[in-house]
Amino acid sequence: MLAVAHGFETFGRLPPCELCLHQREGYWIALAVSLVGVAASKFRWSAPRIFALLLALIFLGEATLAAYHAGVEWRWWPGPTSCTGGHGVVKPSDMLALLKGAHTVVVQCDQAAWRLLGLSMAGWNALAALALALASLVVAATSGTRGLRAGS
């Protein structure tokens, strides 16, 4: 999902909004948890059910944030004022850059930059994160009850 997001940004020239950037954080956390889980299994200390449940929680949080963002895009509820046309905080460094001729683009969180089959990227992210959460729960349910094992 991170590669897809960066691909849209780099090759599709679709800069992310504030909520899009927050959605990426969940995937970075999931990547870190996954790497710790893989490293733990390599050192014969393994708790696959714990790691799978932790990933399920992360992905459920990701799905919730993405669904919230999709709702902001559909104007079902208000989004953060910093990226939906409200009055955000302007830092002095931003003002100096603007005075020196810098151009800035504030990507609005309530405007979908792209849609496929009626769903925005946030909507698709919500579905993908939900699928990953379900897959993580299946892994947790089928990983057995051996829990922690040391040595061997």
matplotlib code that plots the C-alpha trace (Angstrom):
import matplotlib.pyplot as plt

x = [0.0, 2.9, 4.3, 0.9, 0.6, 4.0, 3.4, 0.3, 2.3, 5.4, 4.1, 0.5, 1.5, -1.2, 0.2, -1.2, -3.4, -2.9, -5.2, -3.5, -0.1, -1.6, -3.0, 0.6, 1.7, -0.4, 1.3, 4.8, 3.9, 2.5, 5.8, 7.8, 5.7, 6.0, 9.8, 10.0, 7.7, 9.9, 13.1, 11.6, 10.8, 14.4, 15.7, 13.3, 11.3, 8.0, 4.5, 2.7, -0.7, 0.4, 1.9, -1.1, -3.5, -1.3, -1.4, -5.1, -5.5, -3.2, -5.1, -8.5, -7.2, -6.0, -9.4, -11.2, -9.0, -9.4, -13.2, -13.2, -11.2, -13.6, -16.5, -14.9, -14.6, -18.3, -19.0, -20.8, -18.9, -16.4, -12.7, -9.8, -9.9, -6.2, -7.0, -10.6, -10.6, -10.6, -8.2, -5.0, -2.0, 0.6, 4.1, 6.6, 8.8, 5.9, 5.3, 8.9, 9.0, 5.9, 7.4, 10.5, 8.3, 7.8, 4.6, 2.6, -0.2, -2.5, -4.2, -7.7, -8.8, -12.4, -11.7, -10.9, -8.1, -9.0, -11.8, -12.3, -15.7, -17.0, -14.4, -11.6, -8.1, -9.2, -12.2, -10.0, -7.6, -10.4, -11.3, -7.7, -6.9, -10.1, -9.1, -5.6, -7.2, -9.3, -6.4, -4.4, -7.3, -7.4, -3.6, -4.1, -7.0, -5.0, -1.6, -2.2, -1.8, 1.8, 2.4, 6.0, 8.8, 12.4, 15.6, 15.5]
y = [0.0, 2.4, 1.7, 2.3, 5.6, 6.8, 5.7, 7.9, 10.7, 10.3, 9.1, 10.2, 13.6, 13.5, 15.0, 13.7, 15.6, 15.7, 12.8, 10.7, 11.2, 10.1, 7.0, 6.0, 6.0, 2.9, 1.0, 2.0, 0.8, -2.5, -2.9, -2.4, -4.9, -7.4, -7.1, -7.6, -10.6, -12.1, -11.4, -13.0, -16.1, -16.3, -16.2, -19.0, -16.7, -16.7, -15.5, -15.6, -15.1, -12.0, -10.4, -11.3, -9.8, -6.7, -6.3, -6.8, -4.0, -1.7, -2.5, -1.9, 1.5, 2.1, 1.1, 3.4, 6.4, 5.7, 5.4, 8.7, 10.3, 8.9, 10.3, 13.7, 13.5, 12.6, 15.5, 13.1, 14.8, 17.7, 17.1, 18.8, 22.5, 22.5, 20.8, 21.4, 25.2, 26.1, 28.4, 26.4, 27.6, 29.5, 29.2, 32.1, 30.0, 29.4, 33.1, 33.9, 31.3, 32.8, 36.3, 35.0, 33.8, 30.2, 28.5, 26.3, 24.0, 22.9, 19.7, 19.7, 16.6, 16.9, 16.7, 13.3, 13.6, 10.3, 7.8, 4.3, 2.7, 5.6, 5.1, 7.4, 6.3, 6.7, 4.4, 1.8, 2.1, 1.4, -1.8, -2.9, -2.3, -4.1, -7.1, -7.0, -6.9, -9.9, -11.8, -11.1, -12.4, -15.6, -16.0, -15.4, -18.0, -20.6, -20.1, -22.5, -21.9, -22.6, -19.0, -18.2, -20.7, -20.1, -22.0, -25.1]
z = [0.0, 0.7, -2.7, -4.3, -2.4, -3.4, -7.0, -7.2, -5.7, -7.8, -11.2, -11.0, -9.7, -7.0, -3.8, -0.6, 1.8, 5.5, 6.1, 3.4, 5.1, 8.4, 6.7, 5.6, 9.2, 10.0, 7.2, 8.4, 11.9, 10.5, 8.5, 11.7, 13.6, 10.8, 10.7, 14.5, 14.1, 11.4, 13.4, 16.4, 14.5, 13.1, 16.7, 17.7, 19.9, 18.3, 19.2, 15.8, 17.3, 19.3, 16.2, 14.0, 16.5, 16.8, 13.0, 13.0, 15.5, 13.4, 10.2, 11.9, 13.0, 9.5, 8.0, 10.5, 9.6, 5.9, 6.3, 8.2, 5.3, 2.7, 4.7, 4.8, 1.0, 0.7, 3.1, 5.5, 8.4, 8.7, 8.4, 10.0, 9.6, 8.6, 5.2, 4.5, 4.0, 7.6, 9.3, 9.9, 11.8, 9.7, 10.9, 10.6, 8.3, 5.9, 5.8, 5.0, 2.3, 0.7, 0.9, -0.9, -3.8, -2.8, -4.1, -1.9, -2.6, 0.2, -0.8, 0.4, 2.4, 1.4, -2.4, -3.8, -6.3, -8.0, -8.0, -9.4, -9.5, -7.3, -4.5, -3.8, -2.8, 0.9, 0.2, -1.5, 1.4, 3.9, 2.0, 1.7, 5.4, 6.3, 4.2, 5.8, 9.3, 8.4, 7.0, 10.2, 12.3, 10.2, 10.8, 14.5, 14.6, 12.8, 14.4, 17.2, 20.9, 21.4, 22.5, 23.3, 22.9, 23.7, 23.0, 20.9]

ax = plt.figure().add_subplot(projection="3d")
ax.plot(x, y, z, "-o")
ax.set_aspect("equal")
plt.show()
